[in-house]
């Protein structure tokens, strides 16, 4: 009789614990579409793409200044007209 009561208590304990864990499965991520507190994953991706685009364009400008290709040559004996729209 003691063994039957002991096994019944053990099985009841496992059943109660197993029943409680099923309710908590969906609570780990209540807002799955949000990446940060104020932005979705798509908005974060757009922001990162914009920053990468700006960094690449600034890098091209920096290379132009390094290699002196951002302005016409000053060695010409004739006046050079600036057609790029950039200030000299």
HELIX and SHEET records of a PDB file:
HELIX    1   1 UNK A    2  UNK A   21  1                                  20    
HELIX    2   2 UNK A   22  UNK A   28  5                                   7    
HELIX    3   3 UNK A   41  UNK A   66  1                                  26    
END                                                                             
